[in-house]
Amino acid sequence: MSEDLSGTTSDAFTRAVADLYDFYFRGVPGDVEFYVRQAKEQGGPALELGCGTGRVAAALAEAGVPTVGVDREREMLSRAAVRVAGLGPAVQARLSLVCADMRALPFQGSFASAILAYNSFLHLLTPSDQLACLHSVREALRPGGVLICHLFDPDPYVLATRDGRIERSAGFLNPRTGRRVLVELAGRVDPTEQRMTQTFFFEEIDQEGRSVSRRAATLTLRYVYRWEMEHLLARCGFRVRELFGGFREEPYRPRGEQVWIAERL
């Protein structure tokens, strides 16, 4: 039975950090260029699942690919709409934003490619939810269409050392206020359920180093191992074309990235 994600950490997290999201969560170097290249090779249209504030979807549309961006969180889609509004009319005409659940997409055989960028697939917290998503994506793709999916490759040692640990992450400048934002993370790992929960603490400070505001937001991801992902894809009617270890199309190596290209059978 699928797990209802409404009101869980995924939705609560995006609502809590929507105004800061683009300043801190910047993706993986080279990912946008990779997605654009793959989508153009397929010829469009493209579907991005978990599109958030539109970082990838807007780039696809700017590159000439008709694109639909899907997210279940309206706050993120509102920010994506602001991004789209700053683009030219031709680009705007190529990009649509839809509020929908990636486990039950309202599309049938429409797309040449589907993209799950920046660990979006890991927001699904049970194998049944992951299977539901992949089945739904398959139905949205044309025969021969491809799924492009990025996951971090779990390192058991790193996960174990993060359990119960608090660490400081790289901060950033909030361009809206001109103030520095410091970031700390507190991690919990449940190896039985393959879940990693991180609480992010964002503290904004003024020029004198005084705290102006502080907020916390918690996110849980269900990490997926290489052979587990290959099994999920096969169960849902996909054939793996490529598994890269990064966005420069380097060979897969453990403890790095998983970049999947899988064809709908």
C-alpha positions as CSV (number, residue, x, y, z in Angstrom):
1,M,0.0,0.0,0.0
2,S,1.4,3.4,-0.9
3,E,2.3,5.8,1.8
4,D,0.4,9.2,1.8
5,L,3.2,11.8,1.7
6,S,0.9,14.8,2.4
7,G,1.9,16.6,5.6
8,T,5.1,14.6,5.9
9,T,8.6,16.0,6.0
10,S,8.8,16.3,2.2
11,D,5.9,18.8,2.0
12,A,6.7,20.5,5.3
13,F,10.3,20.9,4.4
14,T,9.6,22.6,1.0
15,R,7.1,25.0,2.6
16,A,9.6,25.9,5.4
17,V,12.5,26.7,3.1
18,A,10.9,27.6,-0.2
19,D,12.2,31.2,-0.1
20,L,15.8,30.0,0.6
21,Y,15.7,26.8,-1.6
22,D,17.5,28.2,-4.7
23,F,20.3,29.8,-2.7
24,Y,21.3,26.6,-0.9
25,F,20.1,23.6,-2.9
26,R,21.9,24.2,-6.2
27,G,22.0,20.7,-7.6
28,V,25.1,18.9,-8.8
29,P,27.6,20.6,-11.1
30,G,26.8,19.9,-14.7
31,D,23.4,18.4,-14.0
32,V,21.3,21.0,-15.9
33,E,23.5,20.7,-19.0
34,F,23.2,17.0,-18.9
35,Y,19.4,17.0,-18.7
36,V,19.2,19.5,-21.5
37,R,21.4,17.4,-23.8
38,Q,19.5,14.2,-23.1
39,A,16.1,15.8,-23.6
40,K,17.1,17.4,-26.9
41,E,18.4,14.1,-28.1
42,Q,15.0,12.6,-27.4
43,G,13.3,15.4,-29.2
44,G,10.8,16.5,-26.6
45,P,8.4,17.0,-25.0
46,A,10.0,16.5,-21.6
47,L,8.4,15.9,-18.2
48,E,10.2,16.9,-15.0
49,L,8.9,15.3,-11.8
50,G,9.5,17.1,-8.5
51,C,10.4,20.3,-10.5
52,G,10.4,22.5,-7.4
53,T,11.2,26.1,-8.2
54,G,11.8,25.3,-11.9
55,R,15.6,25.3,-12.0
56,V,15.8,22.4,-14.5
57,A,12.4,22.8,-16.2
58,A,13.1,26.4,-17.1
59,A,16.5,25.5,-18.6
60,L,14.9,22.8,-20.7
61,A,12.3,25.3,-22.1
62,E,15.0,27.9,-22.7
63,A,16.9,25.3,-24.7
64,G,13.9,24.8,-27.0
65,V,12.4,21.6,-25.4
66,P,8.6,21.7,-24.7
67,T,8.4,20.9,-21.0
68,V,5.9,20.1,-18.3
69,G,7.1,20.5,-14.7
70,V,5.2,18.6,-12.0
71,D,5.3,19.2,-8.2
72,R,2.9,18.4,-5.4
73,E,3.9,21.5,-3.4
74,R,2.1,24.6,-4.5
75,E,4.5,27.0,-2.7
76,M,7.4,25.6,-4.9
77,L,5.3,25.9,-8.0
78,S,4.5,29.5,-7.2
79,R,8.2,30.2,-7.1
80,A,8.7,28.3,-10.3
81,A,5.9,30.5,-11.9
82,V,7.8,33.6,-10.8
83,R,11.0,32.3,-12.5
84,V,9.0,31.5,-15.7
85,A,7.5,35.0,-15.7
86,G,11.0,36.4,-16.1
87,L,11.5,34.5,-19.3
88,G,10.6,35.5,-22.8
89,P,7.2,34.8,-24.3
90,A,8.5,32.0,-26.5
91,V,10.1,30.2,-23.6
92,Q,7.0,30.7,-21.5
93,A,4.9,29.0,-24.2
94,R,7.1,25.9,-24.0
95,L,6.8,25.4,-20.2
96,S,3.7,24.3,-18.3
97,L,3.6,23.8,-14.5
98,V,1.2,21.2,-13.0
99,C,0.4,20.4,-9.4
100,A,0.3,16.6,-9.2
101,D,1.6,13.6,-7.4
102,M,4.5,11.7,-9.1
103,R,2.9,8.4,-8.1
104,A,-0.3,9.1,-10.1
105,L,0.5,11.3,-13.0
106,P,-2.4,12.6,-15.2
107,F,-0.6,11.8,-18.5
108,Q,-0.8,8.9,-20.9
109,G,2.0,8.2,-23.5
110,S,2.7,11.9,-24.0
111,F,6.5,12.4,-23.4
112,A,9.7,11.5,-25.0
113,S,11.7,11.9,-21.7
114,A,11.0,12.1,-18.0
115,I,13.5,13.6,-15.5
116,L,13.8,12.9,-11.8
117,A,16.6,15.4,-10.9
118,Y,18.6,16.0,-7.7
119,N,17.4,13.0,-5.6
120,S,13.7,13.8,-6.2
121,F,12.9,10.0,-6.4
122,L,14.3,9.6,-2.8
123,H,11.4,11.7,-1.4
124,L,9.3,8.5,-1.9
125,L,9.7,6.7,1.5
126,T,8.6,3.2,0.7
127,P,9.3,0.7,-2.0
128,S,5.6,0.6,-2.9
129,D,5.6,4.4,-3.4
130,Q,8.8,4.1,-5.6
131,L,7.1,1.4,-7.7
132,A,4.0,3.5,-8.0
133,C,6.0,6.4,-9.3
134,L,7.9,4.3,-11.8
135,H,4.8,2.7,-13.1
136,S,3.2,6.1,-13.5
137,V,6.2,7.5,-15.3
138,R,6.2,4.6,-17.7
139,E,2.5,5.3,-18.5
140,A,3.4,9.0,-19.2
141,L,6.2,8.1,-21.6
142,R,5.9,7.1,-25.2
143,P,7.1,3.6,-26.2
144,G,10.9,4.0,-26.4
145,G,10.8,7.1,-24.3
146,V,13.5,7.4,-21.6
147,L,13.6,8.1,-17.8
148,I,16.6,10.1,-16.6
149,C,17.0,9.7,-12.9
150,H,19.7,11.0,-10.5
151,L,20.3,9.6,-7.0
152,F,23.2,9.9,-4.6
153,D,25.0,6.5,-4.2
154,P,24.7,5.6,-0.5
155,D,28.0,4.9,1.4
156,P,27.2,2.9,4.5
157,Y,30.3,4.3,6.3
158,V,29.3,7.9,5.6
159,L,25.7,7.2,6.6
160,A,26.8,5.6,9.9
161,T,29.1,8.5,10.8
162,R,26.3,11.0,10.1
163,D,23.9,9.3,12.5
164,G,23.4,11.6,15.5
165,R,26.0,14.0,14.3
166,I,25.6,17.8,14.0
167,E,27.8,19.5,11.3
168,R,28.1,22.9,9.8
169,S,27.5,23.2,6.1
170,A,28.5,25.9,3.7
171,G,26.4,29.0,4.2
172,F,25.2,31.5,1.7
173,L,24.3,35.1,1.1
174,N,20.6,35.9,1.0
175,P,20.4,38.3,-1.9
176,R,17.0,39.5,-0.8
177,T,18.3,40.8,2.5
178,G,22.1,41.1,1.9
179,R,22.7,39.1,5.1
180,R,24.7,35.9,5.6
181,V,22.8,32.6,6.3
182,L,24.6,30.0,8.4
183,V,23.6,26.4,8.0
184,E,23.9,23.4,10.4
185,L,22.6,19.9,9.9
186,A,21.6,17.3,12.4
187,G,21.4,13.8,10.9
188,R,19.7,10.5,11.8
189,V,20.0,7.3,9.8
190,D,17.7,4.3,9.9
191,P,19.5,1.5,8.0
192,T,16.5,-0.9,8.5
193,E,14.2,1.4,6.5
194,Q,17.0,2.9,4.4
195,R,16.0,6.4,5.6
196,M,18.1,9.4,6.2
197,T,16.6,12.3,8.1
198,Q,18.3,15.6,8.3
199,T,17.2,18.7,10.2
200,F,18.5,21.9,8.6
201,F,19.0,24.9,10.8
202,F,19.2,28.2,8.9
203,E,20.4,31.2,10.9
204,E,20.5,34.7,9.3
205,I,23.0,37.1,10.8
206,D,23.6,40.8,10.4
207,Q,26.9,42.6,9.7
208,E,27.7,42.6,13.4
209,G,27.3,38.9,13.6
210,R,24.0,39.1,15.6
211,S,21.3,36.5,14.9
212,V,18.3,38.1,13.0
213,S,16.3,34.9,12.4
214,R,16.6,31.2,12.8
215,R,14.4,28.4,11.5
216,A,14.6,24.6,11.3
217,A,13.2,22.2,8.7
218,T,13.4,18.4,8.6
219,L,13.7,16.3,5.5
220,T,13.6,12.5,5.2
221,L,14.9,10.6,2.1
222,R,14.9,6.9,1.4
223,Y,18.2,6.0,-0.2
224,V,18.4,3.3,-2.8
225,Y,21.3,1.1,-3.7
226,R,22.5,0.4,-7.3
227,W,21.1,-3.1,-7.8
228,E,17.9,-2.2,-5.9
229,M,17.3,0.6,-8.4
230,E,18.0,-1.7,-11.4
231,H,15.4,-4.2,-10.0
232,L,12.8,-1.5,-9.5
233,L,13.2,-0.3,-13.0
234,A,13.0,-3.8,-14.4
235,R,9.8,-4.5,-12.4
236,C,8.2,-1.4,-13.9
237,G,8.9,-2.1,-17.6
238,F,12.2,-0.2,-18.1
239,R,15.4,-1.4,-19.7
240,V,18.6,0.3,-18.5
241,R,20.5,2.0,-21.3
242,E,23.2,3.6,-19.1
243,L,24.3,4.0,-15.6
244,F,26.8,6.9,-15.2
245,G,28.7,7.9,-12.1
246,G,28.2,11.6,-12.7
247,F,27.0,14.2,-15.2
248,R,30.2,14.1,-17.3
249,E,29.1,10.6,-18.2
250,E,31.9,9.0,-16.3
251,P,31.7,5.3,-15.4
252,Y,29.7,4.4,-12.3
253,R,31.7,4.1,-9.1
254,P,30.4,3.4,-5.7
255,R,29.9,6.2,-3.2
256,G,29.4,8.9,-5.8
257,E,26.3,9.5,-8.0
258,Q,23.9,7.3,-9.8
259,V,22.7,8.8,-13.1
260,W,20.3,6.4,-14.8
261,I,19.0,6.4,-18.3
262,A,16.3,3.8,-18.7
263,E,14.1,3.1,-21.8
264,R,10.4,2.4,-21.6
265,L,9.7,-1.0,-23.1
